[in-house]
Amino acid sequence: MNDNQGPYVTALLCEKILEEKDGIKTAVRVIDRITHVRVGPDAPSTLPPFDYQLTLFLKMTSGSARGLYTILVNLVAPSGDSRELIRRAMNFEGDDDRVGDLVGRMKIRFELAGVYWFEIFLDDRGKQELLTRLPFRVVYLPQVQSGPSTIPGVKLD
């Protein structure tokens, strides 16, 4: 690699990315945590697994990096288990301030409450360098109730 001379990364998690006709991108609903609520007399005490859609937005500025690299994104669960989410090639060329974007739309199954880490790596022919980590916290709030609901719009059977 090149001793922190690039590429440089700006990273965020959001709901979606809008791209205008001129190529300008807008991040919608930047997010770093979600609260999952279950209401009812039988609300489980531990988080029931659920799916959630997220978009990872990476702006990569080349710095002195040149050529073809692989960008890897791993998700590390609160348990320490890790899995690969994204593997994409990116070509760094031109001036030091040349920017390339990576937009990764993901549907992720969350099975534990706690902090998940999105780890972004640069892979140069098998040698991996951690560029950054993004935290994403999952909070679970079970609301055990019996009798009529006092929450507007929530009906318990």
N, C-alpha and C positions, 0 to 999 in steps of 0.2 A: 504494500500500500504506500501511502505517501506522507506519513507523519503529519496528519492534520492539515494538509494543504488543499483539502477538498477530496471529494465533493462535500458540500455543506448541505444540510437538510433542515427544512422547516416542516413540521408535522403537526397535524391535528386530526381529531375525530369529530365527525359531524353527522347530521341526518342525511344530507345530500349535497352535491355540488351542482350548481347551475353553470352552464357555459353559454355565453352570448355568442352571436355570429362573428364577433371580432376576436374570439378566442379567450376573452377575459373570463375568469372563473370567480364564482361567489360561493362561499361556504354558508350553508343554511343550518341553523341550530347547532352551534358548536357545543359539544357535550363531553363531560369527563366522568359522569356518574348517572346511574339510573336507580330509581326506587321502585321496587316491585311490591305491590300490596295485594294481599289476599284477604277478603272479608267473608265471614260466615262462621257458623257454629263449629264447623269442622276444618277451619283454616289450619294447615299443617304448621308445626313449630319450626321446621326447616324449609329452606327455599325449594319449592317445586321447580324442576327444570323448565325453562322458557326460552323461546327464540326471540332475537332482537336484531334489527337491521341497523348497521352502522356503515359509514363511509370513512375510509382513511384517505387523507389528502396529504401528499408529499410534494414539496417543491424542492428540486435538487439543483443546486448551483454548482457548476463544474469545478471552480477553482483550478487547480493544476491537473485534475484528473482528465485523462484522455482515453478514449477507446470504449470497448464494450464491457460492461460490468453487469452483475446480477444483483437485484435488490431483493432481499428476503425479509419477510415479516412473520415473526413467530408470536403466538399468544401464550403467555405463561399464566396459568390459573393460580388461585390462592393456595392450592395444594402443592404447587411447584411443578405440576405436569405441564409440558410444553408441546405445542403442535404448530406446524407450519400452516400459515393462512394464505400467503401470497409469495410467488416467485416470478419476477419479471425482469427481462433484460432492459438495460438502459444504456444508450450510447452517449458518451460525453465528448463533445467536439466543439471547435470554435474557440471563442474568447473565454477568459476566466469567469466572466459574469453570465455566461450562457445558462439558461434555466430550462429544465425539463420537469414535467409534472407526472405524477403517478396518482391515479384515482382508483382506489380499491373498494368496491361495494361488497359488503359481506353480510351474510346472515349467520349469526353466531348463537349457539346453544349455550346458555349460562346455567350451570348446575350447582354452583356454590355462591354464597354471599362472600364479599371481600373484594380485595384489589386484584384485578387482572392487569398484566403488563403487556403492551404491544411493543415488541423489540424489533427495531429496524436495523438490518445488517447490510453491509456492502460486501459482496463476494467477488473476489478477484482471483479467478482460476483456483478455487478451493480454499483460499485464505479469507476468512471472514473477519470483518471489523464491525463492532457495534457502533452505529452512528448515533442512536438515541433510543430512549424508552418513553412510552406514553402510558400513564396510569389510567385505568377505567374502573371505578368502584361500583359494585353491585350491592345495594342495600335491600334487605328484605324486612317488611313490616307486616307480620300477620295480625289481623284484627279479628280476634275470636269474639263472636257475639252470639247471644241467644235472645230470642224474642224479636219484636219488630225492629227494623233498622231505623236509626235516626239519621242516616246519611241520605240526603236528597238523591233520588234517582236509583238507589240501591234497594232491591227487594230480596229478602231472604225467604227461602222456602221452609 
